[in-house]
Amino acid sequence: MRRLLITVVMLAVMATAAMAAPQSGKVIKIQNKEVSLVLGAKPAIWVKKGGPVRFLGARAMVVSIASDTLVLSTPNAAKTKVGETVTIDKPRASGAGC
């Protein structure tokens, strides 16, 4: 019974880590402070319209999601170029309430 419990816990930890994994995409368009990316796969479950993501070391907001294309609003739009491969990740915890 103990082995079964340990196995279930390990599977849950691995599944959580897989859902939080960063995603790579290619920049296809830059307009003002918005960057359009093609991910090549369906966005991770934690990517939500209007939600935050981490992009080039800063917080960005998801403007829209369409199939495998993502539009982000970010202050770092000028730091990237069309055709460049970039990574998005879950945002860091804000530490509110500490």
C-alpha positions as CSV (number, residue, x, y, z in Angstrom):
1,M,0.0,0.0,0.0
2,R,2.8,2.3,0.8
3,R,4.5,1.8,-2.6
4,L,1.2,2.6,-4.3
5,L,0.9,5.8,-2.4
6,I,4.5,6.8,-3.2
7,T,3.9,6.0,-6.9
8,V,0.7,8.1,-7.0
9,V,2.5,11.1,-5.3
10,M,5.5,10.8,-7.7
11,L,3.1,10.8,-10.8
12,A,1.3,13.9,-9.5
13,V,4.6,15.8,-9.0
14,M,5.7,14.8,-12.5
15,A,2.4,15.9,-14.0
16,T,2.5,19.2,-12.2
17,A,6.1,19.8,-13.4
18,A,5.1,19.0,-17.0
19,M,2.2,21.5,-17.0
20,A,4.5,24.2,-15.7
21,A,7.2,23.7,-18.3
22,P,8.2,26.7,-20.4
23,Q,7.1,26.8,-24.1
24,S,9.1,28.0,-27.0
25,G,7.8,29.9,-30.0
26,K,8.8,31.9,-33.0
27,V,8.1,35.6,-33.3
28,I,6.0,36.3,-36.4
29,K,5.0,39.9,-35.8
30,I,5.9,42.9,-33.6
31,Q,3.5,45.9,-33.4
32,N,4.0,48.6,-30.8
33,K,4.1,46.7,-27.5
34,E,2.5,43.5,-28.9
35,V,4.4,40.4,-30.0
36,S,2.8,37.6,-32.0
37,L,4.2,34.1,-31.5
38,V,3.7,30.7,-33.2
39,L,4.2,28.0,-30.6
40,G,4.0,25.0,-32.9
41,A,1.8,23.2,-30.3
42,K,-1.3,24.0,-28.3
43,P,-0.5,26.5,-25.5
44,A,0.1,25.1,-22.1
45,I,-2.9,24.8,-19.7
46,W,-1.5,27.7,-17.6
47,V,-1.6,30.1,-20.6
48,K,-4.9,32.0,-20.4
49,K,-6.3,35.0,-22.3
50,G,-5.8,38.1,-20.1
51,G,-3.4,36.2,-17.9
52,P,0.3,36.9,-17.2
53,V,3.3,35.1,-18.6
54,R,7.0,35.6,-18.2
55,F,8.6,36.8,-21.5
56,L,12.2,37.9,-21.9
57,G,12.6,38.3,-18.1
58,A,9.6,40.5,-17.7
59,R,5.9,40.1,-17.0
60,A,3.7,40.1,-20.2
61,M,-0.1,39.8,-20.6
62,V,-1.8,37.4,-23.0
63,V,-3.9,39.5,-25.4
64,S,-5.3,36.6,-27.5
65,I,-4.9,32.9,-28.2
66,A,-5.8,31.3,-31.5
67,S,-4.9,27.7,-32.1
68,D,-1.1,27.7,-31.8
69,T,-0.7,31.5,-32.1
70,L,-0.3,33.8,-29.1
71,V,-0.3,37.6,-28.9
72,L,1.4,39.1,-25.9
73,S,1.5,42.7,-24.6
74,T,4.9,43.3,-23.3
75,P,7.3,46.2,-22.5
76,N,10.1,44.0,-24.0
77,A,8.7,44.0,-27.6
78,A,11.5,46.1,-28.9
79,K,14.1,43.6,-27.5
80,T,13.1,40.9,-29.9
81,K,13.1,40.4,-33.7
82,V,10.8,38.7,-36.2
83,G,11.9,35.1,-36.7
84,E,13.6,34.8,-33.3
85,T,12.8,31.8,-31.1
86,V,11.7,32.9,-27.6
87,T,10.4,31.2,-24.5
88,I,7.4,32.0,-22.4
89,D,7.1,30.7,-18.8
90,K,4.7,30.9,-15.9
91,P,5.1,34.2,-14.0
92,R,6.9,34.3,-10.7
93,A,4.8,34.5,-7.6
94,S,4.1,38.1,-6.6
95,G,4.6,37.5,-2.9
96,A,1.4,39.3,-2.0
97,G,0.3,38.7,1.5
98,C,3.7,38.0,2.9
